[in-house]
Amino acid sequence: MRHDASSDFPRHWVLQASGDGAAWTDLSVHRADCSLRKPGQYASWPVLGPSAQTAYRLFRLRLTGPTTNPHQAYAFPLAYWEISSSH
């Protein structure tokens, strides 16, 4: 994941996956995650456990709490995100 050039950083979010777009599985849950602290910074997180072994068709990032900017608390400021497989 790469943060954009703004001053608001996501702290509470979840990476979810689905095979049908109706039922979603949490792959990675983040609460008070301070990995992104500078504009344009990169960070990555592994997906572990049984969910990592399942094939999915759809992925989404869902903001579950405010960012560090009180004026735009629920914007998800990203330049891009990428999902890759080690298989």
C-alpha positions in Angstrom: 0.0 0.0 0.0 1.3 3.5 -0.7 0.0 6.6 1.0 -0.8 9.6 -1.1 0.8 13.1 -0.5 -1.8 14.3 2.0 -1.4 14.7 5.8 -4.1 12.3 6.8 -3.0 8.7 7.6 -5.3 5.7 7.9 -5.2 4.0 11.3 -8.2 1.8 11.3 -9.0 -0.4 8.3 -9.6 -3.9 7.1 -8.6 -5.8 3.9 -11.5 -8.0 2.9 -12.0 -10.6 0.2 -15.0 -12.3 -1.4 -15.8 -15.0 -3.9 -19.2 -13.7 -4.7 -19.4 -10.0 -3.6 -22.0 -10.9 -1.0 -20.1 -12.6 1.8 -16.8 -10.9 2.8 -13.9 -12.4 4.8 -11.5 -10.2 6.8 -7.9 -11.0 5.7 -6.1 -8.3 7.6 -7.6 -6.1 10.4 -5.8 -3.0 11.5 -6.6 -1.0 14.6 -4.5 2.0 15.6 -1.9 0.9 12.9 0.8 3.6 12.6 2.7 2.0 9.8 2.0 4.9 7.4 3.4 8.1 9.0 4.8 10.1 6.0 3.2 11.3 2.8 4.0 8.9 -0.1 5.3 6.2 2.3 5.0 2.4 1.4 4.0 -0.3 3.8 3.0 -4.0 3.4 1.4 -6.6 5.6 1.2 -10.4 5.1 -2.0 -12.3 5.0 -1.7 -15.4 7.2 -3.8 -18.3 8.3 -6.5 -20.3 6.6 -7.9 -17.3 4.7 -4.5 -16.9 2.9 -5.0 -20.4 1.3 -8.4 -19.6 -0.2 -8.9 -18.3 -3.7 -11.0 -15.1 -4.0 -12.4 -13.0 -6.8 -12.9 -9.7 -5.2 -10.9 -7.6 -2.7 -11.6 -4.3 -0.9 -10.2 -2.0 1.7 -12.7 -0.7 4.2 -12.0 2.2 6.5 -13.3 1.3 10.0 -12.2 4.4 11.9 -11.0 8.0 11.5 -7.8 9.0 9.9 -5.3 11.4 11.6 -7.0 14.4 9.8 -10.1 15.6 11.8 -11.3 17.7 8.8 -11.4 14.6 6.5 -11.6 11.9 9.1 -13.2 9.3 6.7 -11.3 9.7 3.5 -8.9 6.8 2.6 -5.8 8.6 1.3 -4.0 6.1 -0.9 -1.9 6.5 -4.0 -2.4 2.8 -4.8 -2.5 -0.7 -3.3 -1.4 -4.0 -4.6 -2.1 -7.6 -3.8 0.5 -10.2 -4.7 0.8 -13.9 -4.1 3.9 -15.8 -3.0 2.6 -18.9 -4.8 
